[in-house]
Amino acid sequence: MNYSQLVTLIQDYVQSTETSFVANIPNFVQLAEERIFNSVQIPDIRRNQIGTLTPSNKYLSVPADWLATFSLAVIAADGSQSFLLDKDVNFIRECYPDPSTNGVPKFYAIFDANTFILGPTPDSNYQVELHYYYYPESIVTAGTSWLGNNFETVLLYGALREAYIYLKGEADMIANYEQKYQEALAQLLRMGDGLNRRDAYRSGQVRVPVNT
């Protein structure tokens, strides 16, 4: 389902073509997308980036679209990767009180919204690979999306819920759309946090049991 088809369905379901309602359809869709992206780990919200550490600089900037970290690894000269452990800033400060203590980083922590702090401070310009979560481009601007192509029902009912709230619709209809959304989301959760997590190495990842 592309964006044009989604807009048509929303208008058909709520039977409204009023100008201000139509103008707000992009907002309904984007609110639904954000809710979905924050509810389940789907492949579409993950990406990776290669960067380079600066010797004697214990900080590493994060990408502008970074939301949360999946993994951070130092890449050795032979291409092998050593994954850094996620810690608190105070752990790294206490473990490496002297910033001039250099070596291959073993730990990282979120220092602020734009920066990681590493421990120990890099002693060379190592390459690092960051896997992270981000908000993908909305179907509103892209025209198509992974959600629209693979799980259109969760996107549709999520947007309908927002649309009906905007219209100040009957409480039972809002509850009905919410129920339909939750049913569709359960199928997405089965894939994103279930099937895609069965062989995950890190036990700290969110997982739900699934039967195949």
C-alpha positions in Angstrom: 0.0 0.0 0.0 1.4 3.4 -1.0 0.6 6.7 0.5 -2.1 7.7 -2.0 -3.9 4.4 -1.3 -3.6 5.0 2.5 -5.0 8.5 2.2 -8.0 7.1 0.2 -8.6 4.4 2.7 -8.5 6.8 5.7 -11.1 9.1 4.0 -13.3 6.1 3.1 -13.2 4.7 6.6 -14.1 7.9 8.4 -16.2 9.3 5.5 -14.8 12.7 5.6 -13.3 14.9 2.9 -13.4 18.1 4.9 -10.5 20.4 4.0 -8.9 20.7 7.4 -9.3 16.9 8.0 -7.6 16.1 4.7 -4.8 18.6 5.5 -4.1 16.8 8.7 -3.9 13.3 7.3 -0.1 13.4 7.0 0.0 14.2 10.7 -2.2 11.2 11.5 0.0 8.9 9.5 3.3 10.2 11.0 1.9 9.9 14.6 1.0 6.3 13.8 4.4 5.6 12.4 6.2 7.1 15.4 4.0 5.0 17.7 4.8 1.8 15.8 8.5 2.5 15.6 8.6 3.0 19.4 6.7 -0.3 20.0 8.5 -2.9 18.0 12.0 -3.4 16.6 11.5 -3.9 12.9 14.3 -4.1 10.3 13.3 -0.7 8.8 14.4 1.2 11.9 17.9 -0.1 12.0 21.0 1.1 10.0 24.7 1.1 10.4 27.6 3.5 9.9 31.3 3.3 9.7 33.3 6.0 11.5 36.9 6.7 12.6 38.1 7.4 16.1 40.5 10.2 16.8 43.6 9.4 18.8 43.6 11.0 22.3 40.0 12.0 21.9 37.7 10.0 24.2 34.5 11.3 22.5 32.7 9.9 19.4 29.9 11.9 17.6 26.7 10.0 16.9 24.9 10.3 13.5 22.3 13.1 13.3 19.4 10.6 13.0 20.6 8.4 15.9 17.9 7.4 18.4 19.4 4.4 20.3 22.4 2.1 19.9 22.1 -1.5 18.9 25.9 -2.2 18.9 29.3 -0.4 18.6 32.4 -2.3 17.6 36.0 -1.5 17.0 37.3 -2.9 13.7 40.8 -4.4 13.8 43.3 -4.3 10.9 42.3 -7.8 9.9 38.6 -6.9 9.7 37.6 -8.6 12.9 35.3 -6.7 15.3 35.5 -6.2 19.1 32.2 -5.1 20.5 32.2 -2.4 23.2 30.2 -2.9 26.3 27.6 -0.3 27.1 28.2 1.4 30.5 27.3 4.6 32.4 29.4 7.7 32.1 30.3 7.5 35.8 31.7 3.9 35.2 34.0 5.1 32.5 35.0 8.2 34.5 35.9 6.0 37.5 37.5 3.2 35.5 39.7 5.7 33.5 40.0 8.8 35.6 43.1 9.9 33.6 41.9 10.8 30.0 45.5 10.3 28.8 45.2 6.5 29.6 45.1 5.3 26.0 44.3 2.0 24.4 41.8 0.1 22.4 38.3 1.2 23.7 36.4 -1.5 25.6 33.5 0.5 26.8 31.2 3.3 25.7 28.5 5.4 27.3 26.0 8.0 26.1 27.6 11.3 27.1 24.9 13.5 25.7 22.4 13.6 22.8 25.2 14.0 20.3 28.2 12.1 21.7 29.5 8.8 23.1 32.3 8.7 25.7 34.8 5.9 25.3 37.0 4.1 27.7 39.9 3.9 27.5 40.7 6.9 25.3 41.7 5.7 21.7 45.4 5.4 21.1 44.9 5.2 17.3 42.5 6.1 14.6 40.5 2.9 14.8 37.6 2.3 12.5 34.3 1.6 14.3 31.0 0.3 13.2 27.8 1.6 14.8 24.5 -0.2 14.4 21.7 2.0 15.6 18.0 2.8 15.6 16.5 5.7 13.7 13.2 6.9 12.3 13.1 6.0 8.6 11.6 8.4 6.1 7.8 8.6 6.5 5.5 7.1 3.8 4.1 10.6 3.7 7.2 12.0 2.0 8.6 8.8 0.5 5.4 7.6 -1.1 6.1 4.0 0.0 7.6 2.4 3.0 8.5 -0.9 4.6 5.4 -0.8 6.8 3.1 0.0 3.9 4.5 -2.8 1.8 4.6 -5.5 4.6 2.3 -4.6 7.4 -0.3 -2.1 6.0 -3.0 -3.0 8.5 -1.0 -1.7 11.5 -0.3 1.5 9.7 -3.9 1.9 8.6 -5.5 1.3 12.0 -2.9 3.4 13.7 -3.6 6.3 11.4 -7.4 5.8 11.7 -7.2 5.9 15.5 -5.4 9.3 15.3 -7.9 10.5 12.7 -10.9 9.6 14.7 -9.5 11.3 17.8 -9.0 14.4 15.7 -12.7 14.2 14.6 -13.7 13.8 18.3 -15.5 10.6 17.2 -17.5 8.2 19.4 -15.5 6.6 22.2 -16.5 3.1 21.1 -15.2 3.7 17.6 -11.9 5.0 18.9 -11.7 1.9 21.1 -12.5 -0.3 18.1 -9.7 1.2 16.0 -7.4 0.8 19.0 -8.3 -2.8 19.3 -7.7 -3.4 15.6 -4.4 -1.6 15.8 -3.3 -3.8 18.7 -4.3 -6.9 16.9 -2.2 -5.9 13.9 0.6 -4.8 16.1 0.7 -8.2 17.7 1.5 -9.7 14.3 4.2 -7.2 13.7 5.6 -7.9 17.2 5.7 -11.6 16.4 8.0 -10.9 13.5 10.1 -8.0 14.8 10.6 -9.0 18.4 9.9 -12.7 17.9 11.0 -14.4 14.7 13.8 -11.9 14.1 15.2 -12.4 17.7 15.3 -16.2 18.0 19.0 -16.4 17.2 20.1 -13.1 18.6 23.4 -13.3 20.4 22.8 -10.6 23.0 20.4 -11.8 25.7 19.6 -8.2 26.6 17.6 -7.7 23.5 13.8 -7.5 23.6 12.3 -10.9 22.6 8.9 -12.4 22.6 8.4 -16.2 22.3 6.9 -17.4 19.0 5.7 -20.7 17.6 6.4 -21.6 14.0 
